[in-house]
Amino acid sequence: MKTAFRIISFLEGVSYLLLLFIATPIKYIQGNEAYVKMLGMPHGILFMLYIVLAIVLRKEMKWDSKSFTIILLCAIIPFGTFYVDKKYLR
C-alpha cells in the first residue's frame, strides 16, 4: 500500500505542477483552455486518490495528527507531495 501511495503521490505532484505552471499560463496568455481541460480531470482523480490513500495509510504508518495534517496539506502546496515522499515515506 505504501508503494501505491508513493506512486500516486508522485503522479499527483507532477500533474499539479503541469497544471499550475504550464496549463494555466497557456490558458491565460494564449486563451487556450485545452491543456487545462486535458490535465484537470486526471489531476482531480489523483488528488482524491492521494487523500484516500493517506487516510488508509494513517494507521499503518502510525502518523500522529500533526504529521497527518501536514501530509494532507502538502497535496495543495506545489512540490508538497515530493516533500511527503522524502520525509514520511522513505
Phi and psi restraints in degrees (value plus and minus 20) as a CYANA .aco file:
   2 LYS   PHI     -82.8   -42.8
   2 LYS   PSI     -60.1   -20.1
   3 THR   PHI     -84.3   -44.3
   3 THR   PSI     -61.9   -21.9
   4 ALA   PHI     -82.0   -42.0
   4 ALA   PSI     -61.6   -21.6
   5 PHE   PHI     -84.6   -44.6
   5 PHE   PSI     -59.4   -19.4
   6 ARG   PHI     -83.5   -43.5
   6 ARG   PSI     -60.9   -20.9
   7 ILE   PHI     -86.3   -46.3
   7 ILE   PSI     -67.9   -27.9
   8 ILE   PHI     -82.2   -42.2
   8 ILE   PSI     -60.4   -20.4
   9 SER   PHI     -80.1   -40.1
   9 SER   PSI     -65.5   -25.5
  10 PHE   PHI     -83.4   -43.4
  10 PHE   PSI     -68.4   -28.4
  11 LEU   PHI     -84.4   -44.4
  11 LEU   PSI     -58.2   -18.2
  12 GLU   PHI     -84.7   -44.7
  12 GLU   PSI     -62.9   -22.9
  13 GLY   PHI     -82.9   -42.9
  13 GLY   PSI     -64.2   -24.2
  14 VAL   PHI     -85.4   -45.4
  14 VAL   PSI     -64.9   -24.9
  15 SER   PHI     -83.9   -43.9
  15 SER   PSI     -56.3   -16.3
  16 TYR   PHI     -86.1   -46.1
  16 TYR   PSI     -63.8   -23.8
  17 LEU   PHI     -84.6   -44.6
  17 LEU   PSI     -62.1   -22.1
  18 LEU   PHI     -82.4   -42.4
  18 LEU   PSI     -63.0   -23.0
  19 LEU   PHI     -85.2   -45.2
  19 LEU   PSI     -64.5   -24.5
  20 LEU   PHI     -94.4   -54.4
  20 LEU   PSI     -63.9   -23.9
  21 PHE   PHI    -122.4   -82.4
  21 PHE   PSI     -29.7    10.3
  22 ILE   PHI    -140.0  -100.0
  22 ILE   PSI     -77.3   -37.3
  23 ALA   PHI     -86.8   -46.8
  23 ALA   PSI     -64.1   -24.1
  24 THR   PHI     -86.7   -46.7
  24 THR   PSI     -65.8   -25.8
  25 PRO   PHI     -80.4   -40.4
  25 PRO   PSI     -58.8   -18.8
  26 ILE   PHI     -82.3   -42.3
  26 ILE   PSI     -59.4   -19.4
  27 LYS   PHI     -81.6   -41.6
  27 LYS   PSI     -66.1   -26.1
  28 TYR   PHI    -106.3   -66.3
  28 TYR   PSI     -45.6    -5.6
  29 ILE   PHI    -106.2   -66.2
  29 ILE   PSI     -65.4   -25.4
  30 GLN   PHI    -120.8   -80.8
  30 GLN   PSI     -31.1     8.9
  31 GLY   PHI      55.0    95.0
  31 GLY   PSI      -0.6    39.4
  32 ASN   PHI    -123.9   -83.9
  32 ASN   PSI      89.4   129.4
  33 GLU   PHI    -107.3   -67.3
  33 GLU   PSI     -20.1    19.9
  34 ALA   PHI     -79.0   -39.0
  34 ALA   PSI     -62.1   -22.1
  35 TYR   PHI     -90.1   -50.1
  35 TYR   PSI     -56.2   -16.2
  36 VAL   PHI     -85.5   -45.5
  36 VAL   PSI     -63.0   -23.0
  37 LYS   PHI     -85.5   -45.5
  37 LYS   PSI     -57.9   -17.9
  38 MET   PHI     -90.6   -50.6
  38 MET   PSI     -58.4   -18.4
  39 LEU   PHI    -113.6   -73.6
  39 LEU   PSI     -39.7     0.3
  40 GLY   PHI     -82.9   -42.9
  40 GLY   PSI     -69.9   -29.9
  41 MET   PHI     -85.9   -45.9
  41 MET   PSI     -68.9   -28.9
  42 PRO   PHI     -78.9   -38.9
  42 PRO   PSI     -59.9   -19.9
  43 HIS   PHI     -83.4   -43.4
  43 HIS   PSI     -62.3   -22.3
  44 GLY   PHI     -80.4   -40.4
  44 GLY   PSI     -62.9   -22.9
  45 ILE   PHI     -85.4   -45.4
  45 ILE   PSI     -64.5   -24.5
  46 LEU   PHI     -83.9   -43.9
  46 LEU   PSI     -57.4   -17.4
  47 PHE   PHI     -82.0   -42.0
  47 PHE   PSI     -66.6   -26.6
  48 MET   PHI     -84.4   -44.4
  48 MET   PSI     -60.8   -20.8
  49 LEU   PHI     -82.4   -42.4
  49 LEU   PSI     -59.7   -19.7
  50 TYR   PHI     -78.9   -38.9
  50 TYR   PSI     -68.3   -28.3
  51 ILE   PHI     -84.0   -44.0
  51 ILE   PSI     -66.6   -26.6
  52 VAL   PHI     -83.3   -43.3
  52 VAL   PSI     -65.1   -25.1
  53 LEU   PHI     -86.7   -46.7
  53 LEU   PSI     -54.6   -14.6
  54 ALA   PHI     -82.8   -42.8
  54 ALA   PSI     -61.7   -21.7
  55 ILE   PHI     -84.0   -44.0
  55 ILE   PSI     -63.7   -23.7
  56 VAL   PHI     -85.1   -45.1
  56 VAL   PSI     -59.7   -19.7
  57 LEU   PHI    -100.9   -60.9
  57 LEU   PSI     -31.3     8.7
  58 ARG   PHI     -73.5   -33.5
  58 ARG   PSI     -68.2   -28.2
  59 LYS   PHI     -88.9   -48.9
  59 LYS   PSI     -64.9   -24.9
  60 GLU   PHI     -80.9   -40.9
  60 GLU   PSI     -59.7   -19.7
  61 MET   PHI    -109.2   -69.2
  61 MET   PSI     -25.3    14.7
  62 LYS   PHI      36.4    76.4
  62 LYS   PSI      27.5    67.5
  63 TRP   PHI    -100.7   -60.7
  63 TRP   PSI     112.0   152.0
  64 ASP   PHI     -96.8   -56.8
  64 ASP   PSI     155.9   195.9
  65 SER   PHI     -81.1   -41.1
  65 SER   PSI     -60.8   -20.8
  66 LYS   PHI     -83.9   -43.9
  66 LYS   PSI     -68.6   -28.6
  67 SER   PHI     -81.8   -41.8
  67 SER   PSI     -62.7   -22.7
  68 PHE   PHI     -82.8   -42.8
  68 PHE   PSI     -61.3   -21.3
  69 THR   PHI     -84.2   -44.2
  69 THR   PSI     -62.2   -22.2
  70 ILE   PHI     -82.0   -42.0
  70 ILE   PSI     -63.4   -23.4
  71 ILE   PHI     -81.7   -41.7
  71 ILE   PSI     -61.6   -21.6
  72 LEU   PHI     -88.6   -48.6
  72 LEU   PSI     -62.5   -22.5
  73 LEU   PHI     -86.3   -46.3
  73 LEU   PSI     -49.6    -9.6
  74 CYS   PHI     -84.6   -44.6
  74 CYS   PSI     -37.5     2.5
  75 ALA   PHI     -90.1   -50.1
  75 ALA   PSI     -40.4    -0.4
  76 ILE   PHI    -127.9   -87.9
  76 ILE   PSI     -19.3    20.7
  77 ILE   PHI    -124.4   -84.4
  77 ILE   PSI     109.1   149.1
  78 PRO   PHI     -76.0   -36.0
  78 PRO   PSI     115.9   155.9
  79 PHE   PHI      50.3    90.3
  79 PHE   PSI     -17.0    23.0
  80 GLY   PHI     -84.4   -44.4
  80 GLY   PSI     -59.1   -19.1
  81 THR   PHI     -87.6   -47.6
  81 THR   PSI     -47.5    -7.5
  82 PHE   PHI     -91.0   -51.0
  82 PHE   PSI     -55.7   -15.7
  83 TYR   PHI     -83.6   -43.6
  83 TYR   PSI     -63.9   -23.9
  84 VAL   PHI     -79.7   -39.7
  84 VAL   PSI     -64.2   -24.2
  85 ASP   PHI     -80.2   -40.2
  85 ASP   PSI     -64.6   -24.6
  86 LYS   PHI     -91.2   -51.2
  86 LYS   PSI     -62.5   -22.5
  87 LYS   PHI    -105.8   -65.8
  87 LYS   PSI     -58.7   -18.7
  88 TYR   PHI    -131.0   -91.0
  88 TYR   PSI     -36.2     3.8
  89 LEU   PHI    -131.4   -91.4
  89 LEU   PSI     -29.1    10.9
